[in-house]
């Protein structure tokens, strides 16, 4: 017998039995990457629209929405979407389906303010288009992430 203690290998508590990253961690990573993609897409598109003559002027005060503002708002609401998907994964029996309906409903609701803000037509339509662009990036990514997480949590057998 030696006087040394044996050193064992402890599994990462954030990993499942197969060594894959924990489903919640994988979903969070997928969601964060999608959020970055959505931020880039909306900011670049807003920049192109601005170069094409869209002024993004807010009627109450006459200020123009700055380009970094598109990234910040898209990032914030994308993270809210990731948190919602994670909550649905935890507490819903059909998280992917409920996530789609929740995200689509919130996208429709978020498209109303630009239309009633009093902004000129091109600004309002472009803002709605940017909402749809962010949704087109985030929703499929989160659904894929949820389905992948479900495959790990509830293996077929």
Buried (B, 14 or more C-beta within 10 A) or exposed (E): EEEEEEEEEEEEEEEBEEEEBBBBBBBBEBBBEBBBBBBEBBBBBBEEBBEEEBBBEBEEEEEEBEBEEBBEBBBEBBBEBBEBBBBBBEEBEEBBEBBBEBBEEBBEEBBEEBEEBEBBEBBBBBBBBBBBBBBEBBBEBBBBBBEBBBEBEEEEE
